[in-house]
Amino acid sequence: MSLFDLSHFKENCPVEARNYFKEILNKLESIERRLDSLEKKS
């Protein structure tokens, strides 16, 4: 399964898909906070 092949999620697991995207968004927010922290230090 390729990284962008989401048909499995769309067809079989809407709850799993929602959790998958929430996890990605949480990771992005975490990265954003780290970048903000680094910018403040420099």
RAJO-V48893 format. One record per backbone hydrogen bond with DSSP energy under -1.0 kcal/mol. NH is the residue of the N-H (numbers start at 1). CO is the residue of the C=O. If there is no record, write none. Layout:
nh=NH co=CO
nh=NH co=CO
//
This chain:
nh=5 co=2
nh=6 co=4
nh=10 co=6
nh=11 co=7
nh=12 co=8
nh=13 co=9
nh=17 co=13
nh=18 co=14
nh=19 co=15
nh=20 co=16
nh=21 co=17
nh=22 co=18
nh=23 co=19
nh=24 co=20
nh=25 co=21
nh=26 co=22
nh=27 co=23
nh=28 co=24
nh=29 co=25
nh=30 co=26
nh=31 co=27
nh=32 co=28
nh=33 co=29
nh=34 co=30
nh=35 co=31
nh=36 co=32
nh=37 co=33
nh=38 co=34
nh=39 co=35
nh=40 co=36
nh=41 co=37
nh=42 co=38
//
